[in-house]
Amino acid sequence: MQQKNPEVEFNQKAHEVIRAMLNKSEDRLISDGTCDPTETEDYLCRHYLAQVASLLGGASYYLPSEAAVGAEIFLSRNCGIYSMGRYARYSKICGKQLSQFTHLYFRRYPETLTQMYIERMQSATDEEIRHLNKDGLVQLAAANLPGVLEQARREQRRRGSAVSTVIVFNDDREHRLQMSKAQLRLTNNVWPT
């Protein structure tokens, strides 16, 4: 008999809370005139990535628990710590849910993450390229997108830097990539086989 992995179980209550919080944030962005209604999701996704990357930055390798904390901080900052109200008690499960099922909340998450990490690598100085394994955005991309580790190592070789050490443990990486593929199939109304 196969056991369920509690780390990847979808939490319906957390989903409802996250949707309510993101809706509240989108309404605030529109009413403040920060961005157009068509741009709110991309705006929030970029802020989510920046928050998680800033928390992951400096670490030796990607840690899923740190990404969950980054998601939790993103939600509290976006909603405003005082306007979280009844949602505050769901903070931890919502952070975990958002970090594990990001594709469900930001439709263009893979594209936005790809664009941001490529921009980061292209604008990086030679010194920054040497320490690419400590960059939070690159760690997040390596954990969620295929081919990132190879591209980062290629960029380091191209600039004459030593190839970096572990960015993401293979077990974590394979697990997250499988989840990402399953999420993409689900969001396209195709059930995983």
N, C-alpha and C positions, 0 to 999 in steps of 0.2 A: 504494500500500500504506500502510495506517495504522499508525503507530508506537504502541507501548504507552507510556503515561506511567508511569515508574517510581515516581512519588510516590503513585499510587493502587493499586498492585498489592498484593493481599492476600497476607500472608506467613503461611503455615501454622505455621511454627515459632514465630514471635512470638505467634500466636494461642494455641498450646498453653502457652507460658510465661505469658502474661497470665492465661489461665484458671486455671492452677495457682496463680499469685500471688493472684488474687482469691479463690479457694477457701480458701487459707491465711488470708487476711485475714478472710473471713467466719467461718471456724472460730474464730479468735481473738476476734472481736467477740461471738460467741455464748458461748464459754467464759468470757470476762471478765464477761459479763452486761451489756455495753454496750448491746445492743439485742436484740430478739426475732429469731428466724430469718426471719420474714416481712419485717422491716425492714432487713436487712443491705444489700441491693442499693441501696435508696434512700439509706441512710446513706453508703455508699461513693460513690455518684454525687454527692451533695452535697459530700462532701469533695474529690472529683475536681474539680468545678466551682470550688470555693473556691480550690484550689491553682492551677489554670490561670488563673483570673481574677486572682489576686494577682500572678502572673508577668506577665500581659498589662497590668495596670494601669499607667497613666502613659505608655504608649506612644502615639504619635500615631495609629496605626492597627493593625489586627489583622495579626499575622505568624504564618503557619502553623508556622514553625520554633520560635517561642516557645511555641506551644501544645503542640508535641511535647516540648519540654524540660519544660514544666509537667506533662505526663503522665508523663514519665520520673521526675520528682521525686515525684509522687504514688505511683507504684509502689514506689519505693525506701523512701519514708517509711511506706507502708502495710505493706509486708512487713517493714520494719525492715532497715536497711542491712546488718546482720550476718547476718540470716537469709535474705538473698537467695541466698547460696551460689552454686550453679552457674548461677543465672539472671543474675548480675551482668554477664556478657559479652554478654547480649542486651538490655541496658538501652536502648540507642539505638533499635534496631529495634522494641522493645516500646513505647517512648514514641511513636514515629511511628505505629505500628499503632493504638494506643489513641486517639490524637488524630484519626486519619482514619476509624476505624470504631467510634466510641464507641457508636453505636446497638446494636452487636452485644453489647457487654459490659454495658450498662445499658439494660434494656428501656424504662424510662420516662424516658430521657434528654431527649427533646424536651419532655415535660410538666414535668419537674423544672427544666430550664433556663428554660422560659417562666415558671414560677411564681417562680423566684428573680430573674429580671431585672425582672419586673413589681413584685415586692416592693421591689427596689432603687430603681426609679424612683419608686414611690409614697412611699417613706420618705425620699427624698433632699431635702435642703434646696435652696433656690433657688440657692445658691452651687454645690452639687454638680451641679445640673441644667445650669448654665452650662458645666461641664467634663465633660459626659456622654460625649463622644467619647474621653476618657482612662480611662473606667471599664472595667476588664478584663472584667467580667461582661457588660456591654452589648456590648462588642466581640465576645466569644465568641458571644453570642446573635445578633448581626447577621450573623456569618459562617455560622451554622448554621440559622437559622430565617427563614422569609419574613415580611416585614412589620415587622421590628424597627426598621429605619432610619426608616421612615415614622412609627412610633409614638414613637420617641425624638425625632424632629423636631417632632412634634405636641406632645409634653410640653414641649419647650423653648419653643415658640411660646405655649402655654397659660400658661406661667409668665413670659412676657415676656422670655425670654432669646433671644439671637441663635442662629439655627440652626447646629448644629455642622458642622464640616468633615468630611472623609472619615473614616469609622470602619473600613471594609473596602473594599479595592479591588474594583471590580466583577468583574474576572476571577476573583479568589479567591472572592468571594461566590457567583457563579454556579456555579463549579466545585464548591464545597462543597454548595450547595443541590441540585445535580444528583446528587451522591454520596449525600446524605441521602435523596432520593426513591428512588434505586435501593436503598439499604440497607433502607428501610422496605418496599419491595416484596419484597425477598429474605427479610426476617424474617417476612413474612406468607405465605411460600411461593408468591409470585407472581414469576416471572422478569421482569426489565425487558424492554420491547419495543425 
